[in-house]
Amino acid sequence: MRPIREPRIIVIGAGVAGITTAYVLQQAGFTDFTVLEKGSDVGGVWHWNRYPGLTCDVPSQLYQFGFAPKPDWSRIWASGTEIQQYHRDVVDDCGLSDRIRLNAEATDATFDDASGEWTVTLADGEKLVADFVVCATGVLENPAIPNIPGLSSFAGPVVHTARWDPDLEIADRRIAVIGTGSTGVQVVSALQPTAAHLTHFTRTPQWILWAPMTLRQPLLAKSVLGKLPAAHSALYRTLMWGAGILPDIVINDTWRRRAVQTYARLSLRVQVRDRKLRKQLTPDYEPLCKRQVVSGTYYRAITASNAELVTAGISQICPEGIVTDDGRLHQMDAIVMATGFRAHDYMRPMTITGRDGLTLDEAWANGPRAYAMTAIPGFPNLFTVLGPNSPTGSISLQHTAEKTAGYLLTWFEQFRQGVIDQVEVTEEATAAFNEEVVAALKPTIWNTGGCNSWYFNESGVVDLWPFDRKTLDAMLTCPNSTHYRTSVRAKAAESVD
């Protein structure tokens, strides 16, 4: 059947989700789509984060698009710089560059009830009209800045790891790093060797799994994988199969989970011999409760003679440095914020207004919620890729993004054929899906491990995927039409040539 019209599609964001969506649309033959990216290059989190020591904690051969294999990663765990370049190469090699508008920040998206169209407004005032909007804005994008009294009074530079200043002087200076997690661990490890003194301020310690993160990928592996695409494909499928164990580890209390937890405790005990420091570094919750940190260098860095761990709370910041709750002044030359992101912002600070003037902030007053991670009641013809409940803790994001984008093709194709003009998920289906998710999350380690992590949203609910990949694939194979309301506004237009 020949298409009678071409849907106008705007994709917001050019990270993992946006690049995947663009590729899937192009492969399906859609021609009228634009990707808006507010940054100066593609890559999303890998564009914005450029701090020293940035490394992906997922093996390189797994952290890649299924449609764009890369045999020649330089390391087993790639650096942020190499991953960002990989995203740029994928865009160029797949012919997507002309579809992506850089330095184009979307500030508003408004649905018109009368016309059934979306109007997307850019920061410079330009307005774009679309039939569909796909929000591929990701999770780790908006930096979280702690509200510490006196922060603005500090005499030296203050930098957040997600907005790194390449001119920041580290060598022979007194550096404070505030915050733990993967970012804090990586930046401490990178800055400690050249700093005059490095102080790591942590409210709660993290369990850290030891791994040789700087290990280079063997040259022989590059050669073999490059010359034998079938072998490379087999390796990728094997790694995906192996990664399928991760959901079982976090969802079910099995010997696999206990084995990983034992390894986390052993990693600390073996590397930190000082009992007092080891006690300070020992969390009061179970391993895997938070986003698991992997490092081969942090414990060595924090036990160095020029490093110090401070677990006392920060009471204020003054021009000279940081004052902790015990009254001690820690004199500093620079402060590094490794305090993470506002992980549940998703599309915000964009103002998104749906049917009958409903805003996203109103719809999400009690926390983000969507159906199947991708549809929001009250917002016709708007979808998310890697939206609420996406599996940031257990399943490949690239795989999830590709499945989600493929799922959306059903609606785009029906629009193209004139079968529908509007599609909107029902509140009943969304409520039922979220109830099922919340129930499934209760026995997971994220809920039972005794920690307070960024996985919890404003309502105290874990915002993750509590099922395995098989369940995800089945859900995103084809939309259940009974869970959506569709409408046709007028007789379809004449066939286009």
Disulfide bonds with the S-S distance in Angstrom:
Cys289-Cys451 1.93
